[in-house]
Amino acid sequence: MKLLAEREVAKAEASGDKRMEAVLRFAAEQAIVENNLVPFRQLTMGMKRLPVTIDEFVESPDFLGGDPDFTIWPALREDLHLINRDVWVGEEPVHEAYLGGAIGTGKTVVGTVTNLFQLYQFSRFEKPQRLYGLSPSTIIMFPLQSVMGKVTDRVLYRSLRSMFSAMPFARRFMRWSNTKSR
């Protein structure tokens, strides 16, 4: 495993791909120093594409940066980075976030972008269920809740689906079902 890890890091260094190099270096360190093979397994468990960071997700025209009608205030970028850590290079994951404050402080934007980013993370795997030791037929759900079903559908679900399906990345790499479930 050590030899494989060193070889993969060397290939990434030679290619000049800094992101791939950082991800592989972390996976190699985990395998060699910590005897933790999980990052290497995740990279080889049907991952179709290397993940981008939250910053690239927000700025790149392949993702949210391609929507001229969607802007994110600079003040919210720090919150997005704190919630959506780059676990692929060793940053500690955030498992739960509480968004509070007055109307107009960006809670919905941060929540929406975070949900979109997590959906994107799952989309990079052929069978994301394998990451959790689940059967490939197990449904992974992203629940969206509001006090009223109509609000959940109109404000949360439709806007989230519309934003995700409008991203060039999603149009290029995703297959869509026209059905929706509640």
Buried (B, 14 or more C-beta within 10 A) or exposed (E): EEEEBEEBBEEBBEEEBEBBBBBBBBBBBBBEEEEEBEBBBBBEBEBEEBBBBBBBBBBBEBBBBBEEEBEBEEEBBEBBBEBBBBBBBBBEEEEEEEBEEEEEBBBBBBBBBBBBBEBBBEBBBEEBBBBEEEEEEEEEEEEBEEEEEEEBBEBBBEEBBEBBEBBBBBEEBEEEEEEEEE
